[in-house]
Amino acid sequence: MRICVNASPAVHHIAGLGRYTQELMAALLAVDSENEYVAFYNRPSEAQIDPPLDQLPHLTTDLATKPWRMSALLAHFARIPQDRLFPEVDLFHATDHLLPRLTRVKSVFTLHDLVFQFYPHTHKTLNRWFLTLMMPRFLRAADAVIAVSEHTKGDAVRTYGMDEAKIAVIYEGVSERFHRRAPDAIAAVRQKYSLPDRFILSVGTIEPRKNLTSLLEAYHALRNEESEYRLVLVGKKGWLYTGFFRRIHELGLEDEIVFPGFVPDEDLPAIYSAADLFVFPSLYEGFGLPVLEALACGTPVIASNASSVPEVAGDSALLVDPSSVEALVHDMRAVLNNTELRQDLQARGPKQAAKFSWQRAARETLDVYSSLLGS
């Protein structure tokens, strides 16, 4: 089989979608020596291609993201095949919620989430419009769909009436580099990113569905009794974040929060290891990869009890209603002040994370490919 995977999220480093695509493709290449893989991406002049993807043959389009989306939209509505973009390809795997119109090439579509349906205010207008219009069409057109959690599969079945048999649930994994790091590695990242001695950590793009404003409120409520802790928020600005930064100013927390911005993957394990507590109060996640990474590093975790996050966290984190600042304050206080609870969570985390691997995800994805191509 000649399999083409949309590597655009990986080569343009698009947060969680980029991590999924990079890790899955690397694992596929490691476990599959029978098939040929091709990387597809748009905007090739801006691509930053990391190993092992840089060794693959590639197909590209010069279109920027919005024109590329519009070309797919028009192709679906006008019933114009786009197979010519994928010469000699047997199967195309769409990884970023965009599926070209294909009539001869088999297709697999990874559904990460339907947040635009359930929390429309957390998306920019054009993005919400595009996904609302095209998602049901993409899901119908795909020969097979991969959902990254049971919750995401359930959302697709309930929202679009999809046949459950068409959807394979394949959990994401956690890279082997995510483990508790030695004191010297922790000291190095502490110096590199000017991290405080004691801190509460959250990782993710700064956007409304991450519910970081509730974390601000909870942190502010704890400041008088837990004054030695600062708040570290790792991740780049996404969209609709002005209200979040305005609230920081209103609460007078400008000097209490550290913003390292985007952090390369190689530095993240040591940052997780340096944190006293990891908090992830997201309103909605298709999977929730930062939770898994923090667990793997043995960091105590408080996470949302909503959407797919409980599937990832299991019984290895404290799960909290993301709409309740009071509940968040209560659990943060409990972890920071209870040594026995903190040590229990630290021990449980790596055991839970060990249940997820990119190698397994790759083998299960390869099974989906094979089922479509009869091999």
Number of C-alpha atoms within 10 A of each C-alpha: 15 15 21 25 23 25 30 27 21 26 25 18 18 15 16 18 18 19 18 23 23 22 21 24 22 16 20 21 18 12 13 13 9 9 11 14 22 20 22 23 20 21 16 19 7 11 16 12 17 12 9 14 19 12 11 14 12 18 18 16 12 13 15 12 12 11 11 16 18 13 16 20 21 13 16 20 11 10 12 15 16 18 17 11 14 20 11 13 19 17 24 26 25 25 24 20 17 22 27 24 25 22 13 14 20 20 25 25 24 23 25 21 23 20 21 19 15 13 14 16 14 20 18 12 11 10 13 18 13 16 18 15 12 20 18 15 17 24 23 16 20 21 18 21 26 24 24 23 26 19 21 23 24 16 21 22 14 10 13 14 11 17 10 12 8 13 24 20 19 21 23 25 23 24 18 11 16 24 21 22 17 11 11 10 16 21 15 15 17 16 10 11 15 12 23 19 13 16 20 21 23 25 25 22 22 23 22 21 21 22 20 24 22 20 21 19 17 20 25 19 15 16 14 9 9 14 12 11 21 20 25 23 20 20 18 17 14 12 13 15 16 12 12 18 13 12 15 18 12 10 12 11 17 12 10 17 19 18 14 15 17 16 14 7 11 10 17 21 22 24 27 29 25 27 25 18 25 26 27 26 28 25 22 22 21 21 25 25 22 20 27 26 25 33 33 29 26 27 31 30 29 23 24 29 21 19 21 20 26 20 16 24 25 14 13 22 26 21 23 21 16 23 15 12 19 16 15 26 19 13 18 21 16 14 20 16 12 10 11 10 14 18 14 14 22 23 18 20 26 22 14 18 26 14 13 18 18 22 21 19 21 25 17 18 20 15 14 19 23 13 11 15 12 6 8
